[in-house]
Amino acid sequence: MFALLLILPTIAFVPIYFFIFPAIYIVAKKSIEGDFSYLPNNFNKININLLIIVAIIIASSINKWVHWSDKLTILEFLPYTVAILLAYFLAKNLKDKDLKIIVWLIVIEGLVVVTQYFMGINTFIPSLDHFNENIVKNPDLMYNRRPLGLSLNSSVIAYKLLLAYLILDYLKLRNILHNIFRFILLLGIFFTFNRTIFLVFFVYIGFSMIKIYSPIINNLLVKKIRKNQIKYFVLAIVGIVFLSLIVIFSYEDIYAQLTRGRSDGVDFSGRDNIWKGFTEFISENIFFGNGSEKYYLPRGDKLAHAHNSFLQVWATHGVFILGLYLLLVFRNITRKNLIFVILILVYSCFQYGIFWGTSLIDIILFKILFFDSSTSKKKSETST
């Protein structure tokens, strides 16, 4: 039930404040069981990560009060950063079994994505039918054919598919069923055609290759190559040749898809202009940003977020609070979670990924950073 309640707010038209329901579920469940471990017994048991989060909330509250005090109601005085506490609480109570259920639920939505793609539609949701009209304009362009699954847009389903794939590797789940899951997730990722996700996977493959081939190359340099390592060289050569042939013979099609059919070069979906607008605002408001009121860039009759979590936080809060966010992340990076944190950070350089307040990606990041189950087990074994 907990995992289902966590996924629910990522479904189309389900309000973001529905993240309160998994928290209510946890409190109710533990209270019935007589377990009040989610409440600190004394101040000494409040860890540094929680103190940094509290510092972010207090700093952003002061920043908001100083800059907006004459315009704020009592409720508006509370900054959205208060929601980080909720994300922290949900991550703390997120177990490995819940992560596995989340993977199952996202894989099911991945099957919906695959079905929609082969049916030639973007969505089954009637109120989102306007997305289906894009296919008619240019059916050969994969960008127009991106399925939405059960989500509000293709970006949401794309990052969910990515998270599910990362969870499988984070938990080291590698049986036949989980490999089938990986195949479904990769298909879904390809069909949603999110270029940021493609970049993240390119980085992931790069790290994986370094991990596999660096000891082999070291052995080769000292002329101690082992027989069982030869297969990796063969796989590398075959893979490079295969990918090279695909690029050579399909270069024009690949280029057209990645540039969305534009002849004037790479299409950044307006990010270049948005980033320029945000950097200009930041240069004029380096220290306090927008007074901790979430900043959006005016674009015609719409408002745009930064499509970059770090620019968004800086523009909203200023450099000091941005420093607290970065401290919260980088002080918790370990050898085990390094690659997964890097991938989420790379994603968040091109999308407004983390630091929403409470979101699925924030919760998963906090779980990986603060509450790694294997680390907890080692600590408990050491203490006994």
SULRALIN-V62565 format. One record per residue. N is the residue number from 1. RES is the residue in one letter. SS is DSSP state (A for helix, B for strand, O for the rest). NEAR is the number of other C-alpha atoms within 8 Angstrom. Layout:
n;res;ss;near
N;RES;SS;NEAR
N;RES;SS;NEAR
//
This chain:
n;res;ss;near
1;M;O;4
2;F;A;9
3;A;A;10
4;L;A;10
5;L;A;11
6;L;A;10
7;I;A;11
8;L;A;9
9;P;O;13
10;T;O;10
11;I;O;10
12;A;O;9
13;F;O;5
14;V;O;9
15;P;O;6
16;I;A;8
17;Y;A;6
18;F;A;10
19;F;A;12
20;I;A;8
21;F;A;8
22;P;A;12
23;A;A;11
24;I;A;8
25;Y;A;9
26;I;A;10
27;V;A;8
28;A;A;8
29;K;A;8
30;K;A;10
31;S;A;9
32;I;A;7
33;E;A;6
34;G;O;6
35;D;O;8
36;F;O;7
37;S;O;5
38;Y;O;5
39;L;O;5
40;P;O;8
41;N;O;5
42;N;O;6
43;F;A;6
44;N;A;5
45;K;A;7
46;I;O;9
47;N;O;7
48;I;A;6
49;N;A;8
50;L;A;9
51;L;A;9
52;I;A;10
53;I;A;11
54;V;A;9
55;A;A;9
56;I;A;12
57;I;A;11
58;I;A;8
59;A;A;9
60;S;A;14
61;S;A;12
62;I;A;8
63;N;A;12
64;K;A;14
65;W;A;10
66;V;A;8
67;H;A;7
68;W;A;9
69;S;O;9
70;D;O;4
71;K;O;5
72;L;O;9
73;T;O;6
74;I;A;6
75;L;A;6
76;E;A;7
77;F;A;11
78;L;O;8
79;P;O;12
80;Y;A;6
81;T;A;10
82;V;A;10
83;A;A;9
84;I;A;10
85;L;A;10
86;L;A;11
87;A;A;14
88;Y;A;11
89;F;A;9
90;L;A;11
91;A;A;12
92;K;A;9
93;N;O;7
94;L;O;9
95;K;O;7
96;D;A;8
97;K;A;6
98;D;A;10
99;L;A;11
100;K;A;10
101;I;A;10
102;I;A;12
103;V;A;12
104;W;A;8
105;L;A;10
106;I;A;11
107;V;A;13
108;I;A;8
109;E;A;10
110;G;A;13
111;L;A;10
112;V;A;10
113;V;A;14
114;V;A;13
115;T;A;8
116;Q;A;14
117;Y;A;13
118;F;A;7
119;M;A;6
120;G;O;8
121;I;O;12
122;N;O;14
123;T;O;14
124;F;O;10
125;I;O;7
126;P;A;6
127;S;A;5
128;L;A;10
129;D;A;11
130;H;A;7
131;F;A;9
132;N;O;12
133;E;A;8
134;N;A;11
135;I;A;13
136;V;A;7
137;K;A;6
138;N;O;8
139;P;O;10
140;D;O;4
141;L;O;11
142;M;O;10
143;Y;O;9
144;N;O;9
145;R;O;16
146;R;O;12
147;P;O;14
148;L;O;13
149;G;O;14
150;L;O;12
151;S;O;11
152;L;O;10
153;N;O;8
154;S;A;13
155;S;A;8
156;V;A;10
157;I;A;13
158;A;A;13
159;Y;A;9
160;K;A;9
161;L;A;15
162;L;A;11
163;L;A;9
164;A;A;13
165;Y;A;11
166;L;A;9
167;I;A;11
168;L;A;13
169;D;A;9
170;Y;A;9
171;L;O;7
172;K;O;6
173;L;O;8
174;R;O;9
175;N;O;6
176;I;A;6
177;L;A;7
178;H;A;10
179;N;A;9
180;I;A;8
181;F;A;9
182;R;A;9
183;F;A;8
184;I;A;12
185;L;A;14
186;L;A;9
187;L;A;9
188;G;A;14
189;I;A;13
190;F;A;8
191;F;A;13
192;T;A;16
193;F;O;10
194;N;O;11
195;R;A;7
196;T;A;9
197;I;A;12
198;F;A;9
199;L;A;8
200;V;A;11
201;F;A;8
202;F;A;8
203;V;A;9
204;Y;A;10
205;I;A;8
206;G;A;8
207;F;A;9
208;S;A;8
209;M;A;9
210;I;A;8
211;K;A;8
212;I;A;8
213;Y;A;9
214;S;A;9
215;P;A;8
216;I;A;10
217;I;A;8
218;N;A;8
219;N;A;11
220;L;A;9
221;L;A;7
222;V;O;6
223;K;O;6
224;K;O;7
225;I;O;9
226;R;O;7
227;K;A;6
228;N;A;5
229;Q;A;9
230;I;A;9
231;K;A;8
232;Y;A;8
233;F;A;8
234;V;A;8
235;L;A;8
236;A;A;8
237;I;A;8
238;V;A;8
239;G;A;8
240;I;A;8
241;V;A;8
242;F;A;8
243;L;A;8
244;S;A;8
245;L;A;8
246;I;A;9
247;V;A;9
248;I;A;7
249;F;A;6
250;S;A;8
251;Y;A;9
252;E;A;6
253;D;A;7
254;I;A;9
255;Y;A;8
256;A;A;10
257;Q;A;11
258;L;A;10
259;T;O;11
260;R;O;9
261;G;O;8
262;R;O;9
263;S;O;5
264;D;O;4
265;G;O;6
266;V;O;7
267;D;O;9
268;F;O;6
269;S;O;5
270;G;O;7
271;R;A;9
272;D;A;8
273;N;A;7
274;I;A;12
275;W;A;11
276;K;A;8
277;G;A;9
278;F;A;13
279;T;A;10
280;E;A;8
281;F;A;9
282;I;A;12
283;S;A;7
284;E;A;6
285;N;O;11
286;I;O;11
287;F;O;8
288;F;O;13
289;G;O;14
290;N;O;12
291;G;O;15
292;S;O;14
293;E;O;9
294;K;O;9
295;Y;O;9
296;Y;O;8
297;L;B;11
298;P;B;8
299;R;B;7
300;G;O;5
301;D;O;5
302;K;B;6
303;L;B;9
304;A;B;9
305;H;O;9
306;A;O;15
307;H;O;13
308;N;O;12
309;S;A;15
310;F;A;9
311;L;A;11
312;Q;A;15
313;V;A;12
314;W;A;14
315;A;A;17
316;T;A;14
317;H;A;19
318;G;O;18
319;V;A;11
320;F;A;9
321;I;A;13
322;L;A;12
323;G;A;8
324;L;A;11
325;Y;A;9
326;L;A;8
327;L;A;8
328;L;A;11
329;V;A;9
330;F;A;7
331;R;O;6
332;N;O;8
333;I;O;10
334;T;O;6
335;R;O;5
336;K;O;5
337;N;O;11
338;L;A;9
339;I;A;9
340;F;A;9
341;V;A;12
342;I;A;8
343;L;A;11
344;I;A;11
345;L;A;9
346;V;A;9
347;Y;A;12
348;S;A;14
349;C;A;12
350;F;A;10
351;Q;O;11
352;Y;O;14
353;G;O;13
354;I;O;12
355;F;O;9
356;W;O;8
357;G;O;12
358;T;O;12
359;S;O;11
360;L;A;9
361;I;A;9
362;D;A;14
363;I;A;13
364;I;A;9
365;L;A;10
366;F;A;12
367;K;A;12
368;I;A;10
369;L;A;12
370;F;A;9
371;F;O;11
372;D;O;9
373;S;A;8
374;S;A;6
375;T;A;8
376;S;A;9
377;K;A;8
378;K;A;8
379;K;A;8
380;S;A;8
381;E;A;7
382;T;A;6
383;S;A;5
384;T;O;4
//
